[in-house]
Amino acid sequence: MGEQHVRLTIDENNLVTEINPAYTTIKDAEQFDNCVLCGNQTQYKTTTHIDMRYGYVEGVGQLCGHCYSKGSPSSREMMMIPKNLVEQHSNNMELGAAVRKFYWENYK
């Protein structure tokens, strides 16, 4: 937190030759991120660090509050299944049954 992002210019010898601020104009610093699902503008500026945002998903991007909260919080929960379930069941229907059985035995 509190880190600043900068652009580096690196030469052919892998030496830093120039350090530029990440946002070179005031206009760039005032832009807002758009939701990666619906495309609507979010309340977060592009310069706001991701640790200070609600609804940012690493590897995906910024979601608006509505898209992030769609469904219940439990709809974003994940479960882990053993790899051997996938390896033991070559048929998708059998795999689905095995995953469902695993779910009911371990999570309910």
C-alpha positions as CSV (number, residue, x, y, z in Angstrom):
1,M,0.0,0.0,0.0
2,G,1.2,3.5,-0.7
3,E,3.4,2.3,-3.6
4,Q,3.7,4.4,-6.7
5,H,3.7,2.8,-10.1
6,V,6.2,4.2,-12.6
7,R,7.1,3.4,-16.2
8,L,10.7,2.5,-16.8
9,T,12.6,2.8,-20.0
10,I,15.2,0.0,-20.3
11,D,18.0,-0.2,-22.8
12,E,19.5,-3.2,-24.6
13,N,21.8,-3.8,-21.6
14,N,18.8,-4.1,-19.3
15,L,19.7,-0.8,-17.6
16,V,17.1,1.7,-16.6
17,T,17.6,4.8,-18.8
18,E,14.5,6.8,-17.8
19,I,11.9,6.9,-15.1
20,N,8.4,8.2,-16.1
21,P,5.4,8.6,-13.8
22,A,2.7,6.1,-14.6
23,Y,0.3,8.9,-15.5
24,T,1.9,11.7,-17.4
25,T,-1.1,14.1,-17.6
26,I,-3.7,15.3,-15.2
27,K,-6.3,13.9,-17.7
28,D,-4.9,10.4,-17.4
29,A,-4.9,10.6,-13.6
30,E,-8.6,11.7,-13.5
31,Q,-9.9,8.8,-15.6
32,F,-12.2,6.3,-14.0
33,D,-12.1,2.5,-14.5
34,N,-15.0,0.8,-16.2
35,C,-16.6,-2.4,-15.0
36,V,-15.1,-5.4,-16.9
37,L,-18.5,-7.0,-17.0
38,C,-21.1,-4.4,-17.8
39,G,-18.8,-1.6,-19.0
40,N,-20.3,1.1,-16.7
41,Q,-17.9,3.6,-15.1
42,T,-17.0,2.7,-11.6
43,Q,-16.3,5.1,-8.7
44,Y,-12.5,4.3,-8.8
45,K,-9.9,6.4,-10.6
46,T,-7.4,4.5,-12.6
47,T,-4.8,5.8,-10.2
48,T,-6.5,4.3,-7.1
49,H,-4.4,1.3,-5.7
50,I,-6.2,-2.0,-5.9
51,D,-5.9,-2.5,-2.2
52,M,-8.1,0.5,-1.7
53,R,-10.9,-0.7,-3.9
54,Y,-14.1,-2.7,-3.4
55,G,-14.9,-5.2,-6.2
56,Y,-11.5,-5.5,-7.8
57,V,-10.7,-9.0,-8.8
58,E,-7.0,-9.7,-9.5
59,G,-6.4,-11.2,-12.9
60,V,-9.8,-9.9,-14.1
61,G,-10.1,-6.2,-13.2
62,Q,-12.6,-3.8,-11.6
63,L,-16.2,-4.6,-11.2
64,C,-18.9,-2.1,-10.4
65,G,-20.7,-2.6,-7.1
66,H,-23.8,-4.1,-8.8
67,C,-21.9,-6.7,-10.8
68,Y,-19.6,-7.6,-7.8
69,S,-22.6,-8.2,-5.5
70,K,-24.8,-10.1,-8.0
71,G,-26.3,-13.1,-6.3
72,S,-25.5,-13.8,-2.7
73,P,-22.0,-13.7,-1.2
74,S,-22.1,-17.5,-1.1
75,S,-22.3,-17.6,-4.9
76,R,-18.6,-16.4,-4.9
77,E,-17.5,-19.2,-2.6
78,M,-15.3,-21.9,-4.0
79,M,-14.6,-25.4,-3.1
80,M,-11.6,-27.6,-3.7
81,I,-11.9,-31.0,-5.1
82,P,-9.2,-33.6,-5.1
83,K,-7.4,-34.0,-8.5
84,N,-7.9,-37.7,-8.4
85,L,-11.7,-37.2,-8.9
86,V,-11.0,-35.7,-12.3
87,E,-8.3,-38.4,-13.1
88,Q,-10.6,-41.3,-12.1
89,H,-13.7,-40.2,-14.1
90,S,-13.2,-39.9,-17.8
91,N,-16.9,-39.5,-18.4
92,N,-18.2,-36.0,-17.7
93,M,-21.5,-37.3,-16.3
94,E,-19.6,-39.6,-13.9
95,L,-17.3,-36.8,-12.9
96,G,-20.3,-34.5,-12.2
97,A,-21.9,-37.2,-10.0
98,A,-18.6,-37.7,-8.1
99,V,-18.1,-33.9,-7.6
100,R,-21.7,-33.6,-6.3
101,K,-21.2,-36.5,-4.0
102,F,-18.0,-35.0,-2.7
103,Y,-19.8,-31.7,-2.1
104,W,-22.6,-33.2,-0.1
105,E,-20.2,-35.3,2.0
106,N,-17.8,-32.5,2.7
107,Y,-19.6,-29.2,2.6
108,K,-23.2,-29.9,3.7
